[in-house]
């Protein structure tokens, strides 16, 4: 494995699966070998792959509390591993295993008060896991489902930064290309997810 990125959050419906699938395609279209791990018992990423007649990279299901041990056994040298993690509140054991493995923990967050308020328990879980890791994970926030005609996401970025979060430069707008893409083939070239993939690669190198 060259890099392991996990999309995490407390609740379902925050754009984890959509972000994971599009990000995996973006890495692939940048010429990187990819393994997408569906760690959610709901198996939405696997279902998406089936409906889209397969993804052009490897995808496996692994909703396991031993994921942090098993993924390194199946990942190939040089692969970028993208993990679609389950929501923490319902699948804490699996989610904590993901937190133990991933180099980069990405939290998709819409610029709404209710989602921002849910970040405190996510931070608590991350802080609890960091001491048992060989090296601390990098943690970042992905502003997701933003309305670019509004300044709300700008204010949210400022607030989260003041609270000590690293907010990624790449953002994902609320558009049909993403919100209605489940089950369809994905082309990530020249999209916001290509920018996200490039940013995460630079963070990994730095």
C-alpha positions, -999 to 999 in steps of 0.1 A, spaced: 0 0 0 13 35 -9 -15 54 8 -47 45 27 -75 71 28 -107 65 47 -140 84 44 -155 86 79 -183 101 99 -206 96 128 -239 93 109 -250 78 76 -261 101 47 -231 124 49 -217 115 14 -191 90 25 -199 64 -1 -203 89 -29 -170 105 -19 -152 72 -16 -163 59 -50 -155 92 -68 -122 96 -51 -112 60 -59 -120 67 -96 -100 99 -94 -69 81 -82 -73 55 -109 -77 81 -136 -45 97 -123 -28 65 -132 -26 50 -97 -35 14 -88 -65 14 -65 -82 -9 -41 -116 3 -28 -126 -13 4 -163 -13 13 -163 -16 51 -199 -7 56 -223 -37 62 -248 -19 40 -224 -26 11 -235 4 -10 -201 7 -28 -203 -29 -38 -239 -25 -50 -228 6 -70 -201 -14 -87 -225 -41 -96 -250 -17 -110 -223 1 -130 -211 -32 -145 -180 -31 -124 -153 -5 -116 -120 -4 -134 -101 -12 -102 -103 -38 -74 -132 -35 -49 -137 -58 -19 -162 -59 10 -147 -60 44 -170 -50 72 -147 -64 98 -134 -54 132 -101 -69 121 -99 -47 90 -67 -30 102 -50 -64 101 -67 -79 70 -64 -50 45 -26 -50 45 -27 -88 38 -48 -83 6 -35 -49 -7 -10 -51 -34 23 -31 -33 18 4 -45 -20 4 -44 -38 33 -30 -65 20 -6 -97 40 -3 -120 28 25 -158 36 26 -162 34 64 -195 27 82 -211 53 104 -195 53 138 -226 54 158 -239 20 146 -207 1 138 -182 14 163 -159 -17 162 -155 -16 124 -151 21 124 -124 20 151 -105 -7 130 -106 17 100 -92 45 123 -63 23 133 -53 17 96 -58 47 75 -30 72 68 -56 99 60 -90 102 77 -113 124 56 -145 136 72 -171 148 46 -191 176 61 -219 197 47 -218 234 58 -248 229 82 -249 233 119 -262 198 126 -233 182 108 -207 204 123 -220 197 158 -215 159 151 -178 164 147 -170 165 184 -177 127 189 -157 119 157 -128 139 171 -131 120 204 -129 86 186 -99 97 166 -81 110 197 -88 78 215 -73 57 187 -42 78 178 -21 65 208 -24 29 197 -12 36 161 24 33 150 22 69 136 -7 94 140 -32 96 112 -36 128 93 -71 141 97 -89 165 73 -123 179 66 -139 178 31 -165 205 27 -192 186 8 -226 194 -8 -217 231 -8 -237 259 -25 -212 280 -42 -237 309 -46 -237 312 -8 -209 322 16 -219 296 42 -191 272 32 -166 300 35 -178 308 70 -178 271 79 -142 268 67 -132 297 89 -150 283 119 -136 248 115 -101 261 110 -104 282 142 -114 251 160 -82 234 149 -94 212 120 -75 210 87 -100 219 60 -90 206 26 -88 232 -2 -108 209 -25 -146 212 -21 -175 192 -35 -206 211 -47 -242 199 -43 -249 191 -80 -266 162 -97 -234 149 -112 -226 136 -77 -259 134 -58 -276 113 -86 -245 92 -95 -252 61 -75 -251 30 -97 -238 49 -127 -203 47 -143 -180 74 -130 -156 96 -149 -136 117 -124 -112 134 -147 -113 172 -144 -138 171 -115 -135 183 -79 -125 147 -69 -95 149 -92 -85 180 -73 -91 162 -40 -70 132 -51 -41 154 -60 -43 173 -28 -43 141 -7 -13 128 -27 6 160 -19 -3 157 18 9 121 18 42 132 3 47 160 27 
